[in-house]
Amino acid sequence: MLRGMNPYATMEVDDPLEGLRLRVTLWLLPMGAVAALAAWGFSVVAGVLNPLDRVLLWPMALGFVALEVYLWRNPQRIRQVWKAALALLAVYELSVVYYEAAFFLYRRDGISPALLWFPMVYLTAFVLLNRRQAFRFSLSYLALGLLLGGAGLLSSPVINPTALNTALQFVLSNLAYLMLLYVFASLRRHYAQMHQMAHTDPLTNLTNRRAMQGRLEAELERAQRYRRPFALLLADIDHFKQINDTYGHPVGDQVLREVAARMQQHLRESDALARWGGEEFLILAPETELGPAQGLAQRLLEAVRQAPLAGVPVSLSIGVAAYRLGDTVAALLSRVDEAMYRAKALGRNRVVAEDAPEDIIPAHWPGEGGAGG
């Protein structure tokens, strides 16, 4: 991780909610620890600390703190942290259900403050798991809670109407939580599908122009803040109209798909490939100077022209440009577009880079490490 970068920078970008999930978790874990310690402290002051809370509250609070520290150091392990937090909370809440039903419910009208957190297990499951998995897990959790609560009621000294009413309201309210969460999860799934449709090219399944524009702006901001290099490559399929006219649009579509697949195979995990226009592809290469970017472009050119695609010989014209101090996204796109058109004008089937001025960001600054593309 680059010095000074925040932990969110290492997250996967495929899930639009992943960064939000991390930020919320970093707040929820200490809140859970504070809630557990507060319950222990107030119970001690009031002289009502029961044996269950005496055994479980401190370990649960320490567990949440440990998970918080672990998540700060390993933000990419957020799902494992959620699972551990879910297990801690579920074990505690199920224990409380039995203890409450067996020893306290017949004495009072309402439930204890600890059981107010029972629905948090559903919320956690629906954040962590897909809709059906979360619903099945939550139903199993509720069913186990009902079994333990029922066993507790049967073992309590008295079963009175007030206790039964409280238990019934608890069950019905939790079923209502589950139904509403299922609706929310369905809406979230619909949002994820719409997000993918809005940011993915349906023919090649690559990032589309709208999504790449956002990545370019984010990479430019990173380059300006940390003074890091990056490059753009703009590849255009030569004589693509002629391919469509000669072989038909289905063959043209297959050529587009295979060009995308071949280029993707020769990119790093950190690189981003997008369908930029009809037969144009834009490649974002972070941490890459102009020279290495030219080498990458040449490899992509060779990968595409080494064998026919869909039975058709295909070549590319590729322009290359690198970030300069003070650049805007528009200025950088203009230069890479100009370089690509120069490749066309010079006869196609080649790589042309912009002239390399002195204000291009180098990959290595004196006294610091790092590798270019």
SVG drawing of the C-alpha trace seen along z (x, -y; Angstrom):
<svg xmlns="http://www.w3.org/2000/svg" viewBox="-53 -22 70 49">
<polyline fill="none" stroke="black" stroke-width="0.4" points="0.0,0.0 1.3,-3.4 2.3,-5.6 -0.6,-7.9 -3.3,-5.9 -6.4,-5.0 -7.5,-1.4 -10.4,-1.7 -7.9,-1.9 -7.3,1.8 -10.9,2.8 -12.4,4.5 -14.2,2.1 -16.7,4.6 -19.2,4.2 -20.3,0.6 -21.3,1.0 -18.0,2.6 -16.4,-0.7 -19.5,-1.7 -19.7,1.7 -16.1,1.2 -16.8,-2.3 -19.9,-1.2 -18.2,1.8 -15.4,-0.3 -18.1,-2.2 -20.3,0.7 -17.6,2.8 -16.6,0.2 -20.3,-0.5 -20.8,3.2 -17.9,3.1 -19.2,0.0 -22.8,1.5 -21.4,4.7 -19.2,2.8 -22.1,0.4 -24.4,3.3 -21.8,4.8 -21.1,1.5 -24.7,0.5 -25.6,4.0 -22.8,3.8 -23.8,0.4 -27.5,1.5 -26.4,4.8 -28.2,6.9 -25.4,8.4 -26.5,12.0 -24.1,15.0 -24.6,15.1 -23.5,11.5 -20.7,11.9 -19.3,14.7 -20.1,13.4 -20.1,9.6 -16.4,9.0 -15.2,11.6 -17.7,10.3 -16.5,6.7 -12.8,7.8 -13.7,9.8 -15.3,6.7 -12.2,4.6 -9.9,7.3 -11.9,7.5 -11.7,3.7 -7.9,3.7 -7.7,6.6 -9.9,4.9 -7.9,1.7 -4.8,3.8 -6.5,6.1 -9.4,4.2 -9.7,6.8 -10.8,9.4 -14.0,7.6 -16.2,10.6 -14.3,12.7 -14.7,10.0 -18.4,9.9 -18.7,13.6 -16.8,13.5 -18.9,10.6 -22.0,12.4 -21.0,15.6 -20.2,13.6 -23.5,11.8 -25.6,14.8 -24.1,17.0 -24.7,14.2 -28.3,13.5 -29.3,17.1 -27.9,17.6 -29.9,14.5 -33.1,15.9 -32.9,19.0 -31.8,17.3 -34.4,14.6 -37.2,17.0 -36.2,19.4 -35.4,17.0 -36.8,13.5 -39.6,13.3 -42.3,14.4 -41.3,11.6 -41.8,8.6 -43.8,7.2 -41.1,6.6 -37.8,8.1 -34.4,7.2 -32.2,4.6 -29.9,7.4 -32.7,8.8 -33.1,5.5 -30.0,6.6 -31.5,9.9 -32.6,8.5 -29.0,7.3 -28.1,10.8 -30.6,10.6 -29.2,7.3 -25.7,8.6 -26.6,11.7 -28.3,9.6 -25.3,7.4 -22.9,10.3 -24.8,13.0 -26.9,13.0 -30.6,12.7 -31.6,16.4 -28.6,17.4 -29.4,14.6 -33.1,15.5 -32.4,19.1 -29.8,18.3 -32.1,15.8 -35.0,18.2 -32.8,20.9 -31.5,18.5 -35.0,17.4 -36.2,21.0 -33.3,21.9 -34.2,18.8 -37.8,20.0 -36.7,23.5 -34.4,22.1 -37.0,19.6 -39.7,22.3 -37.4,24.6 -36.7,21.7 -40.4,20.9 -41.2,24.6 -38.4,24.6 -39.5,21.3 -41.3,21.5 -44.4,19.8 -45.9,19.4 -48.3,16.4 -50.3,14.5 -48.0,11.5 -44.9,13.7 -46.8,15.4 -47.8,12.1 -44.3,10.8 -43.0,13.9 -45.6,13.7 -44.9,10.0 -41.2,10.8 -41.8,13.6 -44.1,11.5 -41.9,8.4 -38.9,10.6 -40.9,12.1 -41.8,8.6 -38.1,7.7 -37.3,10.7 -40.0,9.9 -38.9,6.3 -35.2,7.3 -36.1,9.7 -37.8,6.9 -34.8,4.7 -32.4,7.4 -34.6,7.8 -34.3,4.1 -30.5,4.3 -30.2,7.2 -32.2,5.1 -29.9,2.2 -26.8,4.4 -28.2,5.6 -29.0,2.1 -25.6,0.9 -24.0,3.6 -26.1,2.8 -25.3,-0.9 -21.5,-0.2 -20.9,2.8 -20.8,3.1 -23.4,5.8 -21.5,7.1 -18.0,7.6 -18.9,7.6 -16.1,5.0 -16.4,1.8 -18.2,-0.8 -17.4,-4.4 -19.4,-5.8 -17.7,-3.6 -14.2,-4.1 -14.8,-7.9 -15.2,-7.5 -12.1,-5.4 -10.1,-7.9 -11.2,-10.7 -10.3,-8.6 -6.9,-7.7 -6.2,-11.3 -7.0,-12.4 -4.6,-9.7 -1.9,-10.7 -2.2,-14.4 -2.3,-13.6 0.6,-11.0 2.5,-12.2 2.3,-8.8 2.4,-8.0 -0.2,-6.4 -0.8,-5.9 -3.7,-5.6 -3.8,-3.4 -6.4,-3.9 -6.8,-1.0 -8.9,-1.1 -9.6,2.0 -8.3,1.3 -10.8,1.3 -13.6,2.5 -16.4,1.1 -14.9,3.2 -15.1,6.3 -18.8,5.6 -19.5,5.0 -17.7,8.0 -18.5,10.7 -21.6,9.3 -22.4,7.7 -22.4,11.1 -18.8,11.7 -18.0,8.1 -19.5,8.5 -17.5,11.7 -14.3,9.8 -15.0,7.2 -15.5,9.9 -12.3,11.8 -10.2,8.6 -11.4,7.7 -10.6,11.2 -7.1,11.3 -6.2,7.9 -7.6,8.7 -5.3,11.8 -2.2,9.5 -3.2,6.9 -2.2,6.8 -4.8,7.1 -4.4,3.4 -5.1,2.4 -8.6,1.5 -9.9,2.2 -13.1,0.6 -15.0,0.5 -14.7,-3.2 -16.6,-3.5 -17.8,-1.4 -14.5,0.4 -12.3,-1.6 -10.9,-0.2 -9.3,-2.3 -6.8,-0.9 -5.9,-2.5 -2.4,-1.4 -1.7,-2.7 1.9,-3.1 3.1,-3.1 5.4,-5.5 5.2,-6.3 8.0,-3.9 6.6,-0.8 3.1,-1.8 4.5,-1.6 5.8,1.8 2.4,2.9 0.7,1.5 3.1,3.4 2.3,6.7 -1.4,6.0 -0.9,5.3 1.0,8.6 -1.6,10.6 -4.4,9.4 -2.7,9.8 -0.8,13.1 -3.8,15.1 -7.2,14.4 -10.2,13.6 -13.4,15.2 -11.6,16.3 -10.7,12.7 -7.2,11.1 -7.4,8.2 -4.9,5.5 -5.0,2.5 -3.9,-1.1 -2.9,-2.1 -2.2,-5.5 -0.3,-6.0 -0.2,-9.0 1.0,-9.4 -0.1,-11.7 1.5,-15.1 1.6,-17.5 -1.5,-19.7 -3.4,-17.3 -7.1,-17.0 -9.0,-13.9 -10.0,-15.8 -6.5,-16.8 -5.1,-13.3 -7.9,-11.8 -7.3,-14.4 -3.6,-13.5 -4.1,-9.7 -6.8,-10.2 -4.4,-12.3 -1.7,-9.6 -4.1,-6.9 -5.1,-9.0 -1.5,-9.5 -1.1,-5.7 -4.0,-5.5 -2.4,-8.2 1.0,-6.4 -0.5,-3.3 -2.4,-1.5 -1.3,1.7 1.2,-0.1 1.7,-1.9 2.3,-5.6 3.1,-7.5 2.8,-11.2 6.0,-13.1 7.5,-12.7 7.8,-16.2 9.7,-16.8 6.6,-17.1 5.6,-13.5 5.5,-11.9 8.4,-9.4 7.7,-6.1 10.6,-6.5 11.2,-9.6 14.7,-10.0 14.9,-8.1 11.7,-6.0 10.8,-2.6 8.1,-1.4 7.8,0.2 6.6,-1.1 4.3,0.8"/>
</svg>
